[in-house]
């Protein structure tokens, strides 16, 4: 696709510039065409010369950014799950401590020598 666009453009430019010289020439190498070198340099990067290639490149870059964002979100989700699990464990330990304290009401006074 890019090569065909390149050849079409070169042919059009050549015909516009040298159409009158071609009919008068008797050899294959009678016309200097510096525009060919310029266009070849322009077409070295297909995305700069072809809209479809440019869109494909943009979509590929967008896909990479999206993948990176999804990975970051999944990582944050895992961290949240870890925090939730730790919170549940802390809550369970707090309930167990509360129950053990309620079973022996004077433990604090005995422990600290207040009685």
N, C-alpha and C positions, 0 to 999 in steps of 0.2 A: 504494500500500500504506500509506504513512504517512498520507495524507489520509483514507483509509477508516478507519484506526484512530482518527484524531482525531475524525472525525464520529461513530463509534460511541461513543467515550468521552463526547463532549459530549451526545449524545442520552440515554445512560444516566444521566448526572448530572442533566440537565434533568428527565427523567421522575421520578427519585427525589425531587428537591427540589420540583418544581412540578406534579406530576401532578394534584393536587386543584384547583389554580388554573386550569388550562387549560379544564376543563369549564365553569367559571363565567365565563369571560371573553367579552367581546363585541367586542374589537378585537385587531388583530395585535400591537400594541406595549404590552401590558398588564403584562409581567413584566420586571423588571430582572434580568439574568443576568451578574453580575461574574465568575463562574467562566470564562465564555467568554474573556475577556481574559487571564486567568491561564493557561489551557490553550494559548491561541494563542502566548503567550510561551514556554511550555515546548516547544512543537512547532516553534519556529524552528530548532532544531538537531535534524534527524531522527534522528541517531545516539543522542541521549539519550532518545528516546521510543520507538524501535523497535529490537527486538533484532537483526533482520536487518540493518538499516542500521548498527548498532553493530558487528556482526561484519564487515560489508563494509569499514567504515572501519579496523578493527583489521587486517584482512587486507591492505588497501592499504598501511598503515604498515609492516607486517611485510615486505611485498614490497619496499618502498623500502630498508629496512634490509638485507635479504638481497642486493639488487642492489649496494648500497654495499660489503658485505662481499666479494661475488664480485669486484667491480672491484679491491678492495684485494689480494685473493689473486692475481689475475692480474698485477697490477703487481709484487707480490713475486716471482712466478714469473719474470717478465721480468728482474728484477734478479738473480735467482739464475742465470738463463741467461747473463747478461752476465758474472757472476763466474766461472762455469764456463769460458766462452770465454777470459777473461783468464788464468785459471789454466792452461789448456791451452797458450796462447801462451807464457806464462812457462816452462812445463815444456819446450816445444820449444826455446826460446832457451837454456835451461840445458843441454840435451842437446847443442846445437850448440856451445856454448862449451866444454863438457867434451871433445867430440871434437877441437876445434881445439887445446886445451891438451895433449891426449895426443899429437898429431902432432908437436909440438915440445917435448920434455921440459925443456929448459934455458931456456925463454923467460923465466921469472921471474928467474932469476939474471942473465941478460943485461939485462933491463929495469931492474932495480934496482941494477946495478953490483956484484953480489956476487962476480963471478968475477975 
